[in-house]
Amino acid sequence: MTREIDTIPTPKNVKPKKLVVLSAPRTGTHGIYKALKQLGFKPYHMAEVMMSGLPGLRILSDAMNAELFHNGTPYGREEFDKWFANYDVIIEMPFFALHSMIKAYPDAQFLLTERDPEKWATSFINTAGMSHQRFNSLPMSLFKHFDGFASKMSKFGDRWVGHCTNGFYMSDEGRRALVENYKDYIAEVKRLVPPEQLKIFRLEDGFGWNELCPCVGVPVPDIPWPSLNTPEEFRAVTGPQFQKAARKGMAGVTTIVAIAAIGMWYGRRSLMAMLS
């Protein structure tokens, strides 16, 4: 099967990568994304996937499936250059393809924000976990079949959340798996990346302009940090796609009901004619 990334022409120009952020989702990554945009950089984050629609989601899904589930060919520098050609910072995507990305950018400068594992598991459950449950509960479990992005996102989320929770999802066992798998991810990052190329910060110690700006070589601006890393921000990013799926789902269900009603009326009328 042709991968989405293989349909993209080889770019003539690829922006050099100023920074690769290896942080897991729910560790201040959305704030880093918004802050870098304010500084004039062009960062790629899950928010870009949501805005790019189905093609972007397919590219991410193929990368994750190859890396985490050994289904398909892992991405190399050629694929990443196509994916991130117009971006100079990569955020969050390494969480889905860590080994492939570190191998593709051996000389990059890396950033890792850490978070208390228990707090991370709680945040994951309150955001990605809730989205997963929403996709699998009425009415979205019905509506998603009328929207290509929502359907693909549901399948992607099911695989990803299942992987992070060892298949236990939003249960006590799933929470314990989240904690341990997050610890393992952090340990693997530190094992793979040379210390001189990796800047590490703990969210509990505070993370803002003073920590980020030296990583990209720019002065610290005199403006507020743009994010609080809240579930509400997560829902602001994902909400438009849910709303779009709901509108399509409502229209699709209404159409099916109308066609069924017309069919029943016509069938009843024909039966009445036959009996008269």
Salt bridges, closest charged atoms under 4 A:
GLU4 OE1 - ARG58 NH1 3.61
ASP6 OD2 - ARG3 NE 2.91
GLU67 OE2 - HIS99 ND1 3.24
GLU79 OE2 - ARG3 NH2 2.94
ASP81 OD1 - ARG77 NE 3.00
GLU92 OE2 - HIS45 NE2 3.28
GLU114 OE2 - LYS190 NZ 3.04
GLU118 OE1 - ARG175 NH2 3.15
ASP147 OD1 - LYS248 NZ 3.22
ASP158 OD1 - HIS132 NE2 2.93
GLU180 OE2 - LYS183 NZ 3.57
GLU188 OE2 - HIS99 NE2 2.74
GLU188 OE2 - ARG191 NH2 2.80
GLU204 OE1 - ARG202 NH2 3.34
GLU232 OE2 - ARG235 NH2 3.33
GLU233 OE1 - HIS30 ND1 3.11
